[in-house]
Amino acid sequence: MYKSKKILILDDEKIATSTLKTLLSLEGFSDVNCFNSPLDAIAFLKEAKPDLIISDFKMPDMNGLEFLTEAKNLCPDACKILLTGYADKENAIRAINEVGLYKYIEKPWQNDDLLINIKNGLEKCELVSALKEKVEELNKANSELEKYSNHLEEMVKARTAELTEANSKLNAIISNCADGIVLISEDNKIVSVNNAAETMFGLAETMIQKMDLDELFSSETDQFSELLKNTDNSGIIRDIFVKNAVNGNNITADISYAKIEPVNYYVCVVRDVSAQKEAQRLREDFIATLTHDLRTPLLAAIQTLKYFTDGSLGELTEKQNLLLSTMLQSNKDMLGLVNALLEVYKYESGTIPINKADFAPNDLVNQCCDEIESLAKSKNIELIRELDSTNDIEINADRNEIRRVMMNLLGNAVNYTEENGKILVKSNLNGNDYMFSVKDNGIGISHDDINKMFKRFSQGTKNRRSASTGLGLYLSKQIIEAHGGKIWLESVQNKGSEFFFLLLDAALLKNKV
């Protein structure tokens, strides 16, 4: 890199400058500028800034010491070498002190020594330049640091004031929040609570902090501490009971929680939902009563219309028969909706009995397929059955309710499969569990719709709606879960869907003797 540096050579003898330039050129130095007059050299220095200056001592008009003194003023960072005779050593030493001479070299010089000194001088010049840059950077950084330090105290004061104000607002919000707020440590200890939480528990914060977490919260299934430990970093735990120490009542609450890192605390927002639960119960009781009361007039209307259509009340014209038959079917559909609503309510309230009995699942599957076969043939749909080859197996479940689920899944598959399609029905054992599935090659269900299919009043997908009540899959889910099983679906759009239900060990799978 130093071979590209700018070099100035001054000697009143042209042969000396020519010899030096040739020597340096052979060594690869590309920017060598030679002068035989000190005045010409000074004029050059005013325009250019060489990295190395080599000057003879004895010259007309101006000696080497005078020239290097002027050069120091014009190029203070340049490395300076003086060529001198033996008798001029004293002047060379003066030059070292006065102009910062790097080296003096006696004439005649050795080329190797001269080249080494030139290279070392250029390296020194480069190091000095780099050092000055670093010093400038350091001075600039120190200046910025000093400037920042002067304002740091003001910034800290301003930030402290902001934090104090924000903390005051946060404390005011927490203290006056209508919902209870509870901070729980990693070892399930109550760290702090707000005023609303104290009211819910009927205890002061100091008393609450001494109590076990599961003394304050309870669940119908697991201990609250276990529910909290086995959850994600944030979410909602529903239907938790908060125990009030004053009146002994349990408040039904939904608890929104979030984990605070890195201290591993949980902040829980406890919302009293007792009023909402009571309103929901009253609403569902009203619907159940209404649907139950609608059954009697619907059954009476259906029976009356049957008397007309079967000719018991006289012959009807073709138009009359068509009209009354339509009315009869509409009333039957309405009765089906009323029955479905009533059964959903009974399952949700836990009042519907599950009448279990031993039966062969393959026989039930064949019966359901036979009933749906005619509907499938009307759309030229191939109904394929793959039943478990173990024919001596029975399961213990409510046959009528399991039949309802099978018929619902088969009916949906036929409805959502285009003409000339295929439906595969499987019935098999999976260890000690029984599995049933229905697979079609219909339009499929999107990922967003899958999460909605087993909810109440879900009517198909966003791509295709049905005219059903939207209770079939929801009721099927209630039935299977009442048996201790689970139901789910897998689907790929434009390729088809597959619905499954699984009766677990709770279904009492057993060999027929």
C-alpha angles and dihedrals in degrees: 000000000000091000089076092056120117114254128190120201121191123186129138089222111081093203089059094051091043091050093049094047091050091049093050093044090055088053091054101259106149105183106056118150118192127197133179095191124063090212092056090047092051090050088053091049090056090060103031134040110218121198094217131030121195114189136177116228104220112057135139120258092016134019125227095260092053091047094049089048089057090043090053090057093048099037109019094169097052118110111240129210123183123207109209143162124244093261091056097060092109091056090047091056089050088053091053091056100037106038102022094251112197096202143347119212123199122229128275092042131198110243093221092051091046093051092048091051092047092051093045090047092052091047089050090050091051092048092048090050092049090047091052090051090052091047090051091049090048092049090049091049090048090050091051091045092051090048091049092045091054090057098035095089092051090048091050091050092048092047092046090053091050092049091047091052092046091048091050091051092047092050090049091051093047094045095049098037112126090220122071115254118202127182112208125191126223091262091054096258122144107244100179142338135197129237094269091054091051088054092049093051094038089227138104119252093252091057093044091053090059095053130089116253093239091053089063101039130038138178135198090237118027136003112278092236089057092047090052093046094050096050133090123264090276139012145100129289110200134203098023118158119227113205116224111209094200103056100012092235124141116231116209109228143174113220122208110196138183131184117236115216138243095011091052093227123150119222109203126193109204115203121190106229097170092113092048091048091050091048090049091049091050091048093050092045089052092050091047092050092046094048091046091051091048092059095072098054090041092052090048092050091048092050092048092050090049089057088056097045096045092052097246090131097042139287119313131208118245092256092048092049092049092049095047092045089054090050090049092052092047091053091048090052090049090049089051090053092048091049091048092051091048093049092048089053092049092050093048092048092045093235099118113096122230107220104200124195137160115265140152109258093205091059090052093048091051091049092051092046091050091052093050095040096089092053090049092049090052087065093037090244117161111229110205122191125203107180129179110268091220099094097174093071124110131180129210110231143110101289096198094050093046088049089053090055093047093049091048093052093045092047092051091049092053092045094051098041117091122231116289090023131134134240122195118202118194129189117177149136122261106192105298092341132088119228130192125184140176119201125188135178095225132126095300129220128267121238091250092052094048090069090054101045097090095044124104117277094008106157110191125292135311088261096052131018128199132210093233126119092253090233101098100088092035091054090045089055091050091051096048093045090048085059090052092253136112137236129202144150139227121202144171118197115251090007104070145256137265123205120199137186125187127198106205129205087290086074088068099233110200144164119258112241 
